[in-house]
Amino acid sequence: CNRLIYLKKCIWSIIASTSIPYRLFVIDDNSDDGTVEWLKHLKDRELIYDVVYNKKNMGTAWNYNHIIRKSTSSIFIMANDDIYFYRSWDYATLNTINKFKDCGVLTFFNYHTHNTPNIKIIDDETVQVPRTGMAGTAIRRDLFEDVNGFFLPKGKRMGFFASLFCEKVNRSKLTQKKHYALSPYYAYHMDIPHSKLSERKQLDAYCKMRRFHKKGKR
């Protein structure tokens, strides 16, 4: 809502950096800063598959549930408006999900440090973690439906719905429910320069990783 400067960077990064066929759904949460007009322009150019325009601010949890249920894919990727995707993010996502058959949730950054209990380091860019963040995350639809989506209890801060969702996922009876984190295929917190996940720091990490791969050391 009213963050057009970041939304433009986010959407253009998706369009420029995604090679695998996809459908892009966007929700405008009652903006009045020119976002509506810009999204309609992209929709007319068929760069966006569908747009939902809220008549009032509904909040992140409601928006995610609504837009996910408008799609039909077996795997969907959620993205906040302050995320910038780097090249090959789509291949990295599907390759990781296909490689780890128990993967139900895949995020692009890890909330936990390497000394966190229950963390499992898989390789130089993949870890298995007790929970993931929802800012830029791939989720299996059957798992999402099994836990009845996202829910934000009254009086709780917005970020709480991610913790609650992960708790429900961990209790699911489905076998494909493990949380994995893959880094650093995108930058987060474009609006917070000093964040550990800021655009500058994540871009440096991404470039370092690309150089590593190019040398054929994997």
Secondary structure per residue as TSV (DSSP state, phi and psi in degrees):
chain	resnum	aa	ss	phi	psi
A	1	C	-	360.0	119.3
A	2	N	-	56.8	44.8
A	3	R	-	-134.5	47.1
A	4	L	H	-59.2	-36.5
A	5	I	H	-59.7	-37.1
A	6	Y	H	-83.0	-38.4
A	7	L	H	-59.9	-40.2
A	8	K	H	-60.6	-46.2
A	9	K	H	-63.6	-39.7
A	10	C	H	-63.0	-53.0
A	11	I	H	-66.6	-41.2
A	12	W	H	-64.8	-32.8
A	13	S	H	-67.7	-36.9
A	14	I	H	-64.7	-47.4
A	15	I	H	-62.4	-41.9
A	16	A	H	-78.0	-28.6
A	17	S	H	-108.4	4.3
A	18	T	-	-108.7	121.5
A	19	S	-	-105.0	-32.3
A	20	I	S	-71.9	136.9
A	21	P	-	-53.9	138.1
A	22	Y	-	-153.6	166.9
A	23	R	-	-122.6	126.7
A	24	L	-	-102.0	115.4
A	25	F	E	-104.8	140.5
A	26	V	E	-132.6	140.6
A	27	I	E	-114.4	127.8
A	28	D	E	-98.8	119.4
A	29	D	-	-92.0	57.6
A	30	N	S	68.1	50.9
A	31	S	-	-80.8	156.7
A	32	D	-	-138.6	30.4
A	33	D	S	-113.7	18.5
A	34	G	S	99.4	-3.4
A	35	T	H	-61.0	-43.6
A	36	V	H	-59.1	-46.6
A	37	E	H	-64.7	-40.7
A	38	W	H	-66.4	-41.9
A	39	L	H	-65.7	-38.5
A	40	K	H	-63.5	-36.5
A	41	H	H	-62.4	-45.2
A	42	L	H	-66.4	-38.2
A	43	K	H	-64.1	-41.2
A	44	D	H	-62.6	-31.3
A	45	R	T	-85.9	1.2
A	46	E	T	62.8	30.6
A	47	L	S	-89.0	-17.6
A	48	I	S	-121.8	135.9
A	49	Y	S	-72.8	-45.5
A	50	D	E	-155.6	150.1
A	51	V	E	-131.0	136.2
A	52	V	E	-109.4	128.6
A	53	Y	E	-110.4	109.1
A	54	N	-	-76.7	140.0
A	55	K	S	-83.2	-13.1
A	56	K	S	-148.8	161.0
A	57	N	-	-70.1	120.2
A	58	M	-	-103.1	-16.0
A	59	G	-	90.1	159.7
A	60	T	H	-63.6	-47.8
A	61	A	H	-59.9	-47.2
A	62	W	H	-62.8	-43.9
A	63	N	H	-61.7	-44.6
A	64	Y	H	-59.9	-48.4
A	65	N	H	-57.9	-44.4
A	66	H	H	-65.5	-48.3
A	67	I	H	-72.9	-33.9
A	68	I	H	-63.7	-39.6
A	69	R	H	-78.0	-8.4
A	70	K	H	-82.7	-21.6
A	71	S	-	-89.9	170.6
A	72	T	-	-126.7	4.9
A	73	S	-	-73.0	152.8
A	74	S	S	-77.6	-22.3
A	75	I	E	-131.7	132.0
A	76	F	E	-127.9	155.1
A	77	I	E	-119.8	126.1
A	78	M	E	-97.1	144.9
A	79	A	E	-144.5	128.6
A	80	N	-	-72.8	169.9
A	81	D	T	-79.4	-5.8
A	82	D	T	-110.8	36.2
A	83	I	-	-114.7	140.7
A	84	Y	E	-123.0	117.7
A	85	F	E	-87.7	138.1
A	86	Y	-	-99.7	163.0
A	87	R	T	-56.0	138.9
A	88	S	T	79.9	6.0
A	89	W	H	-59.8	-36.3
A	90	D	H	-69.3	-42.7
A	91	Y	H	-65.9	-40.6
A	92	A	H	-61.4	-38.8
A	93	T	H	-63.1	-56.4
A	94	L	H	-66.6	-37.2
A	95	N	H	-62.3	-41.2
A	96	T	H	-68.5	-43.9
A	97	I	H	-62.6	-41.0
A	98	N	H	-72.6	-30.6
A	99	K	H	-72.8	-42.0
A	100	F	S	-104.4	100.6
A	101	K	T	-66.6	-17.3
A	102	D	T	-93.3	4.6
A	103	C	E	-73.0	125.2
A	104	G	E	-114.3	-30.3
A	105	V	E	-134.6	129.5
A	106	L	E	-129.4	123.2
A	107	T	E	-115.8	167.3
A	108	F	S	-103.1	5.9
A	109	F	S	-149.3	158.5
A	110	N	-	-112.0	121.4
A	111	Y	S	-69.2	-20.3
A	112	H	S	-103.1	149.8
A	113	T	-	-88.1	170.3
A	114	H	T	-70.5	-9.3
A	115	N	T	-100.4	11.7
A	116	T	S	-74.3	134.1
A	117	P	T	-58.2	145.0
A	118	N	T	75.9	3.7
A	119	I	-	-83.6	142.8
A	120	K	E	-127.4	114.6
A	121	I	E	-81.0	119.4
A	122	I	-	-89.4	-53.0
A	123	D	S	-154.3	-163.0
A	124	D	S	-68.5	-13.8
A	125	E	S	-134.4	6.3
A	126	T	E	-131.7	133.9
A	127	V	E	-134.0	153.8
A	128	Q	E	-104.7	131.0
A	129	V	E	-130.4	162.3
A	130	P	S	-68.7	-27.1
A	131	R	-	-155.6	165.9
A	132	T	-	-130.0	168.4
A	133	G	-	-93.9	162.6
A	134	M	S	-103.5	1.9
A	135	A	S	-64.7	-42.2
A	136	G	E	-143.3	94.8
A	137	T	E	-143.8	138.6
A	138	A	E	-99.3	134.6
A	139	I	E	-135.6	140.0
A	140	R	E	-73.3	134.5
A	141	R	H	-61.8	-40.9
A	142	D	H	-62.4	-33.6
A	143	L	H	-71.1	-43.4
A	144	F	H	-57.1	-45.8
A	145	E	H	-69.5	-34.5
A	146	D	H	-63.1	-32.6
A	147	V	T	-102.5	10.2
A	148	N	T	62.4	34.5
A	149	G	S	70.0	-152.2
A	150	F	-	-98.6	149.1
A	151	F	-	-147.0	132.3
A	152	L	-	-118.0	106.8
A	153	P	-	-59.8	147.7
A	154	K	T	-58.6	132.6
A	155	G	T	90.9	-7.8
A	156	K	-	-89.9	150.5
A	157	R	-	-70.5	155.5
A	158	M	T	-55.7	-39.5
A	159	G	T	-66.8	-13.5
A	160	F	H	-64.8	-28.0
A	161	F	H	-62.9	-28.8
A	162	A	H	-66.8	-44.7
A	163	S	H	-62.0	-43.3
A	164	L	H	-65.2	-40.3
A	165	F	H	-62.2	-45.8
A	166	C	H	-63.7	-37.0
A	167	E	H	-62.3	-43.1
A	168	K	H	-66.8	-38.1
A	169	V	H	-61.3	-44.2
A	170	N	H	-64.1	-23.0
A	171	R	H	-92.7	-5.5
A	172	S	-	-63.3	150.4
A	173	K	S	-88.2	-4.5
A	174	L	-	-70.9	148.8
A	175	T	S	-79.8	-29.1
A	176	Q	-	-93.0	78.8
A	177	K	-	-138.4	3.2
A	178	K	E	-72.2	150.9
A	179	H	E	-98.3	128.7
A	180	Y	E	-124.6	151.3
A	181	A	E	-124.7	132.0
A	182	L	E	-121.7	131.2
A	183	S	-	-139.8	150.1
A	184	P	S	-120.3	72.9
A	185	Y	S	-83.4	2.3
A	186	Y	E	-153.5	163.6
A	187	A	E	-104.5	143.2
A	188	Y	-	-124.4	162.6
A	189	H	-	61.6	51.2
A	190	M	T	-60.4	-22.6
A	191	D	T	-93.4	1.8
A	192	I	-	-127.3	86.4
A	193	P	T	-55.6	-30.7
A	194	H	T	-93.6	5.7
A	195	S	S	-67.4	149.3
A	196	K	T	-62.4	-20.3
A	197	L	T	-109.3	21.7
A	198	S	-	-65.0	162.6
A	199	E	H	-59.0	-44.3
A	200	R	H	-63.6	-46.5
A	201	K	H	-67.9	-40.7
A	202	Q	H	-72.0	-33.2
A	203	L	H	-65.3	-41.2
A	204	D	H	-60.5	-43.1
A	205	A	H	-66.5	-40.0
A	206	Y	H	-64.3	-46.2
A	207	C	H	-62.1	-39.2
A	208	K	H	-63.1	-42.3
A	209	M	H	-65.3	-41.6
A	210	R	H	-63.6	-39.5
A	211	R	H	-64.5	-39.5
A	212	F	H	-61.4	-45.2
A	213	H	H	-67.6	-38.6
A	214	K	H	-64.2	-30.8
A	215	K	T	-74.3	-7.3
A	216	G	T	74.3	32.5
A	217	K	-	-86.8	-5.2
A	218	R	-	-99.9	360.0
